[in-house]
Amino acid sequence: MGIEITCVAPVGAGVGEGAVWDDRAQCLWWVDIPAGVIYRYDPVTGENRTIEYGEPVGCLAVREQGGLVLATKSGFWLFDPETGAREAIHDPEAHLPDNRFNDGATDAQGRFWAGTMKDGGEPEALGAFYRLDPDGAVTAWRDGIFTTNGLAFSPDGRRMYFSDSNPGVRTIWACDYDTTTGTPGEPEVFFDTRSVPGRPDGGTVDAEGCYWQAGVSGWQLYRLSPEGEVLMTIDMPVEKPTKPMFGGPDLATLYVTSIGAGLSDDPAQPDAGGLFAITGLGVTGLPQPRFQG
């Protein structure tokens, strides 16, 4: 069977992002960042439930205790999508009102990592990464980033990936990761995306330890070996794929979010901003750790 790409939720999101697979509920959570919308996609029924949150939501993670943890325009929040109840944790960038959270991922120990960026206007390197511990403590790490992206961890949790999507940077880094303390080591360049059409957006790691990059503005996805070699290139039907995430009962379906705004006119992209499902890859993903707070 060959690779098949299907738009399973053609919602036309402005900035579809943040895909996370819930292996217990067997559903995919994702967001439309500027619209402040959280989606819950059920691949069995095909339902893509819409939850209006009311402010930009950059990324999320599933909580061990139920519900979600969110990284939003106003910081970190706990959120119950069933009742709408929300609880503020901390806003680490209250002094930067033009910033918002963007991409995120949870480490193997259940700490939630998320990065910020300037929201609109002329790009400035005002972004930083933050680690939210289960006890609610927030630690800043590595500022001076234009567009924080690409957060993911190796199968053993001892390697951390991140990127900056800015056209003048477009680089993915990797660093050792201390699983005991949650402290990243000194980053080294993992992959310079000037060698491919797409800039680095969201990322995930498969069961073989390879890193998957959504090549935003390049119409492609890339599977990169742990050494940074391009092993597979997948042409997408949309210009701006944003976040890959493995899901399904056997974690063999690669879901990909996308951007529906600011596109080139030719060729037409009727499904831009939709959620895509890719099958037939012959690769499986990893269960996503839950936030332990």
N, C-alpha and C positions, 0 to 999 in steps of 0.2 A: 504494500500500500504506500502511495506517495504522500507527500506533505499536502495537507488541505488547510486553507485559511477561510474561516467563516466569520462574518460579522454577526455576533449573537445578541447584541444590544445596540441597535442603531439609534442612539439617543441624541447624537450631535452635540456632545459636551464641548464646552468652550475649551477647557483644559482637563481632559480626562487623565487621571493619575492614581497613584497610591494603591495599586492592586495588592490585596492580601488574601490568601486562601485560608479559610477556616476548615480544618480537617475534621472537626467534630460535627459541625452543622452542615458540612459539604456545600458551602456556598463561597462566593467571592465577594469581598468588600472592595469598593473602589469609590473614587470621588470625582466631582467636577469642582476644581479648586475655586475659581472666582465666583461660581454660582452658589457656593456654600451648600452643595448637595452631596449626600452620602448615598451610594447605591449598594444594594444587596442583590447579587445575581445568583439565581438558583438554576444550575444547568439541567436539572431533572424536569422542572416545570417550564423553564424558559422565562420565568418571571424576573424582571429587573426592577425591584422595589425602589422607590424614590423616597428619601428622608430629607426634608428641608432642615438644615441646621441653622442657617441664618447669618453666617459669616464665613469667609474663606477657610476651607479645610485643606491643609497641605497633604497630610498623610495620617494613617491610623494604624493601630494594632489591636488584635483581639486580646481581651483580658482573661487571665486564668479564673478570676472570680465572677466572670460574666460581664457582658457589655464590651465597650471599646475604650481605648485611650486615644485621644486626638491631639494632633499638633496643628494649631489654627493661627489665624491672624492675631489672636489675643493670648497665645501661649498654649500650655498643656492643660487638657481637660479630661475628666472621666465622663463618659456618656453612655446612657442606656437607650439604645435605639427603639426599644419597645415602649418605654414610658415617656421618653424625652427628657428624663432627669439628667442634669449635668452638674458636675462639681469641679470648680477651678482648682488646679494644682499650683501652677506658677507661670508667670509671664516673664521670661528672662530678658526680653527686649522691649519692655514697656517704655524705655527711653528712646526707642527707634520706631516711631509710629508709622513710618513708611515701609517697614519690613513685615514679612509674614513667614510662617513656616512653609517648607516645600516638601522635600523627600525624607523618608525615614525607613528604619528597619529595627527589628528586635534581635538582640544577641542571644546566644544559647542559654544564658543564665536569666533571661527574662528582663533585661534592661532595654529600655526603648530609646533609640537614637533618632534624632531628627535635626535637619539643617534649615537655616533661614536664608532669605534673600530679600533684596529690595523689590518692592511690588510696584512695577510700572515706572515710567519716566526714564531718564538716561541711566544706563547701567552703572552701578558703583559697587565696589568690592566691600559690601557691608554685611555679608552673610557669615555665619559661623555654625558649627555643629554643637549640639547639646546632648548630653546623656541624662535621661530621666531614670533614676534608680527606683526600685519597688517601694522604698520608704518615702518617696516624694522628693528626695534631694536632686538638684539639677546642677550639672557640671558642664561648663563651657570648654570647648576644645577647638583650636585651629580656626581663627577668624580670618578676615581678608579674602573671603570667597565671593565671587559674583553670584553664581547660581549653584547652590548646594544640591548634589544629586548622587545617584548611583550607590547608595548605601546597601551593603550586603556583606555576609560573612561566609567563610569557607565551611565545609561540612564539619570540621572539628572545632570550629569557632575560634581558631587561633589566628585567623587572618581577616582583616577588615578592608573592604573596598569603599572608595568614595570618588566623586568626580566634580568637576566644575564645567557646566554646559556652555559658559560664555564663549562666543565665537573666537575671541582672542586667546582663549585658554584651552578649551575642548580636550581636557586631559583626564584620564582615570589614574588614580593612585592606589597602591596597596600598602599595608603596613602590618607588622606583627600586632597581635592583640592579646593582652593579658586577661585571661578569662576570670582570674580571681579578683582582680581589682577593677576590670572594665576600662583599662587604660591602653590606648593605642600607642604603638611605637613610632619611630620616625618614618614618615611615608617615603616611598620611592615610586617613580613613574612606572605604572603597570602597562598603560597603552595610550599612545598619542593618536587621537582619532583623526588627525590630519591625513592619515593614510587611507581613510575610508570616507564615503560621502557624508555619513551621519555623525552629528555631534553626540556626545554622551548624555543620555537622559537616565531614566530609571534602570536599575539592574537587579539581577537575582543570580543565585548560584545553583547549579544542578547537582545531582547525587554523585557525579564523577568529579566534582570540584571545579567545573568550568563556569566562567562568568558570562552571563548573557547581558548584552547591552542593547537598549533601544536606541537606534540611530536617528534621533530627531532631526528633521529637515533633510534626511537622506533616503527616505523611503525603505529603510532596511533595518533588520535585526542582525546582531553578530554574536556568535558563540566563540568565546576566547578561552584558550587553554590557560592553566595556572601560570604558564610562562609568558602569556600575552600574545600567543599566536592565534590568528584567525582560523578557526576550524570549520566554521559554517557561516554562510551569509544567506539570509532569507529576505527576499523582496516582498515588501508589504504593499497593499493597495491604497495606502495613505502616506502622505508626505511626512507626517509627524507622529510616529509611534512614540510612546512615552514610558511605559512601565511594563516589563514582562513579569509574569508570576505563574509558576506551575500549580496546577490544581487537578481536580477530578479524583475519583476513588483510588486510582493508582498513581496520581501525581504525574500523569503522562500527557496532559493537555497544557499547552502554554497559552495562557491568557495575556492579552496585550491591550492596554489602554491607548488612547490617542487624542490628539488635539483637533478641534474643529474650527478654530479661529486663526486668522492671519495666514491663510494658505495661498499658494500660487494658483492661478486660474486654470492652468492647462498642464496635465489633463484634469478632467473633472474628478472629484473625490466625494461621491454621494454618501459614503459611510464614514467620512472623517468625523472624529469625535465619538466614534462608537467603540464598543468592546469587541475584541476579536478572540477567537479560539483557534489555535493551531494544533493539529493532530498529525500523527504519522512521523514524528521526529525521531523515534527510537531512543529517546532520552527521557529520564524522569527527574523530578525535582526533589526538594527536601521539605519535610513538614516545617511550617513556620512557627517558631517559638512564641509563646504567649507572654504578654507583659504580666509580670508577677505582682504588680502593685494593685 
